[in-house]
C-alpha cells in the first residue's frame, strides 16, 4: 500500500523508512518560458558530445600541422672567416634544405588530412543531431504542457459540473443513481489521465534538460 511505497522511496533516498514527506508543491508547466533559440545556444555550448567532437577535430588539425612541417624547407644562414695575404676576408653563406618527397611522408600527410575531414564531418553531423533533438524534445514538451492545461482548464471542470448535475438530478428524483456512478467514474478517469499527463510533462522536461 501507500506505507510500503513511502518506505521504499525513503530507502532509495537513504532515509529512515518512517520519515515523512513534505507537501507536494503545486504543479505549473513552464514550457512557454523555454525558447527554442536559447535552448539551441545552450546545447551548442554545453553538449558533452559536441565538446568531444571538437577536441577530436583539434587533435586531427594538430596532427595535420605536424605532418605539414615535415615538408617545410630548412633555411640556413652563416658566415666564415678566411685569413689571406691580401687581408682578412669574411664570407656570408645562406642555404636551403628541401625535404625529399618520400612516399611514406606523403601517405602520412594524406592520412592526417583525411582525419581532419572525417572529424569535421562527424562534428557537423553531431551538431545537426543535437539541434534536431532539441527541436523534437521542445515540441514534445509543449505538447505535454498543452495536454496538462487541457485537462486542468477544460476537461476536469466540465466533468466536475456533470457530476454535480447528476447528483442534483438524483436528489430531485430526475435521474437514477447509476448516472451519478458513471459521472464519478468519468471524473476519476480524467483525473488519472491528468496526473499521467503531468508525469509525461516532467519526463519530457527532464529529457530536454
PyMOL commands that set and color helices and strands:
alter all, ss='L'
color gray80, all
select helices_A, chain A and resi 2-12+31-33+36-46+48-69+103-171+177-208
alter helices_A, ss='H'
color red, helices_A
select strands_A, chain A and resi 74-84+87-97
alter strands_A, ss='S'
color yellow, strands_A
deselect
rebuild
show_as cartoon
